Amino acid sequence: MEAAQAIENEKQIVVALAGNPNSGKTTIFNSLTGSHQQVGNWPGVTVEKKEGQLVSEGKVIRVVDLPGTYSLGAYSEDEAVARDYILFEKPDVVINIVDTTNLERNLYLTTQLLEMGANVVIALNMSDELKAKQIDINVAKFSELLGIPAVQTVGTRNQGTKELVLQALQATGNKKPRVVQINYGKEVETELAALEQDILSNRQLTENFASRWLAVKVLEGDQGILKGLAKYSGLDRLLVRRAEAVKRLEGLLGEDIESLIADKRYGFIGGLAKEVVTRRQTTEERFSMSDKIDRIVTNRYLGIPIFLLAMWTMFQFTFKVGDPFIGWIETFFEWFGGVAGAWLESAGMPELLMSLIVDGIIGGVGSVLVFIPNIFLLFFAISILEDSGYMARAAFIMDRLMHTLGLHGKSFIPLLIGFGCNVPAVMASRTLENKRDRLITILITPLMSCTARLPVYILFAGAFFSANQGLIIFSLYLLGLVLAILMGMLFKRFLFKGGTSHFVMELPPYRVPTLKSTFIHMWEKGSSFIRKAGTIIFAVVVLVWVLSNLPVGVEYASQESILGWIGSFVAPIFKPAGFGTWEAAVALVFGILAKEVVVGTLGVIYGAGEAGLTAAIAQAWTPLSAYAFMVMTLLYIPCAAVIGTIKRETNSWGWTGFAAAYTLVLGWLMAVLVYQFGRLVGLG
Amino acid sequence: MTGTFAISSSMQDYLEAILNLSEKDGLARITDIANMLSIAKASVSQTISNLKDLGLVVQERYGPVELTCAGRELAVKVRHRHRTLRKFLVEVLGVNPRIAEKDACLMEHVVSQQTLEKLVEFMEITGKTEGGAGAGISSRPGAVENLIWDEGREAKVLRSVNTRALSELQTGEKGKVLRTTAKGPVHRRILEMGVTPGTEICVKGVAPLGDPIEILVRGYRLSLRKEEAATIFVEVV
């Protein structure tokens, strides 16, 4: 197995793409690999991993897109993933994509790549925008000063990418790339040399790391590195020396060690930029277009109305445009189920097996695919918002509000989308970079009342509160929102205490998004939803089918089926909430499939059509217990599709289980509270 | 290192103003401080809360600002230094009092620690020290000296002209970064994004709800919350 892999690796050249967010890295990845892409997760974390292939000069090159980062510390998962990949997987070449319109900050990452001893080829990207700004960059000199190849590219127009690949191929031969050293100044260098001596005397370390890079990281006090080193023995002396060095340097130079090192790196970059960049005009022109847009979009008075308009448009686009497609998909699967059923019957298939195929499998696939239109449209919209640069402004505008609720400016969008459908909403939480913010957002998103809950509200509110139907339904939406905010604060306080969240965020210049990257982004999200969340959703649907058909011979979803038993068994739990009947319990259990199924199940159980159902319900519920039931439907366990999506997005069964468990407890508590309080004040 | 906090020159001006106000009126309200320093009330509240964090003042919500023991000592010291310098300029060098007042303001932030100490010493020896307020200091020089001068890190900030926290800057104002005092991941992120000592920063705007702010640094736009901006000290240019 290992031998086979070795051969595989030998003939395949691995190129990793590294770069800042907004550097145009994804666009270059797309134009390099075209449609030959695979999207997955990095092992053990929720960071997306993208891989692709390209053939050049008769060689197959595997291209790995590393997460976009500003640095290679280990404070975020993204950075740790990128750094570990370069350190331990040792790609043949690292192509560093640099946004030349923002040269200095982009080169900060470059200095770290070089220190790590990676075999770097630089793509000086967005060179068209640079030219438009009347700025020239001397590529030959740049390349000479850094001692590595550099190519000018325009990712959006696929310019320079061929040359980039050729340079990368040539560079694969460089086994020992020239390591450019940043001079950290006499005092720091003395300490670094001493630390490096200690490192060099430890064979375990020299085998795994570039000694100078490690010395810098240790001195800098990179927590990830120090933690990573804990598994090696004999490092006490190194750590003691580090502590002494830091004390000496901070006393001597009057600044903390992190500032000292960052300062020198930027000093090196500043010197480099001075040598290679020539401006033909004053710098004031640089941001003019973006400036003008920003003056309106983040304007004190117009900012919020524009933001609300953008959000409304996105919401309408996602759900209104998606509606007819969803209708078609549902119709198609109904029709297909009917046709397949008839055909299987005529072929003499046993009824049970036939039901498995029609209700279980075809129904299951249908229940996965029905989300596709919304997901595609939402990510089409999100992709445009992100690529145009507006997403960062949206977060900028909303952060004040969201921060007081313990969240991040970017949490707003998932929560808003949650009113449409929780599945794309949970997926939209990806735009949050900080893991803690993302988890909290994912956990509270299912409390947002999605459109699938609406049929339940309409049925019950229609039956009991026909005069105040709108008000009652609105109160449920509001309840979900308020509880989401409260739970968010609670989680922040107790589950994620100590974790810091910050809002040091780039506001990238506005750019026109390309149709190609928007479509690729949309396709990636949609297809990965089908593959990852789809399997779980499908499994749950089939499982529920099995449970509602066993033991053999029982009527589908009747009280005698296993599911019926479960319903009868749990029914007493809901007694304090006012709806302790097995019918209600079974409906809730089925509601896990999809919340609107609650209505259908009640229809089946009461053996009644739409009109009859209202009458049947009016018999079994009181207005108070009906309201409690609606509260329960709103809050308890998210539907199977959301559970599948949470699993995919958190990459953890633990968090998925937690999300299901806490919503169940919360739903029950609130339902009981409503019912008991209502009785207390004489509403029951 | 105990007191790892920054006392910027603007903070020193605040302390002095609070001291003067409380001696004059018996108490110092935010409004009075704002009037005295001709600074917006919002900025004053921000700095007062920084001073509160440093344990130099106490303030009940919406109540007057009071100096703590440490705050009073420091304020007295600042005022003493200021007055001694002015006296030196007027009485020893014969500088016009109005010019002396202005120069004293600048000098107390620019002149090196040693020169300033020697100057004060000189004035004390020649009996020209500023009486009254200074008396309390000369009797026990230790505590305050330590607080202000013994920390190399603080000295660097203290010496600079017109130091302010980035959060205090108005839209359109520019500054040069002196140091950043955040801790942990935020600190590193701020540095990585290019906000390192010596970098020029320009405040470009404030979000519609008043927070975060938008700055121009190294040719690109960066946004950060005011609480983060409050950890970045700049020299206004």
Interface residues (C-beta under 8 A of the other chain):
Chain A: Y70 S71 G73 Y75 T101 N102 L103 E104 R105 Y108 E250 G251 G254 E255 D256 E258 S259 A262 D263 Y266 T283 R286 F287 S290 D294 T298 N299 R300 Y301 G303 I304 A392 F396 I397 D399 R400 L401 H403 T500 H502 F503 V504 M505 E506 L507 P508 P509
Chain B: G152 R153 A155 K156 R179 T180 G184 P185 V186 H187 R188 R189 I190 L191 E192 M193 G194 T196 P197 G198 T199 G205 V206 A207 P208 L209 G210 D211 P212 E214 L216 R218 G219 Y220 R221 L222 S223 L224 R225 E228
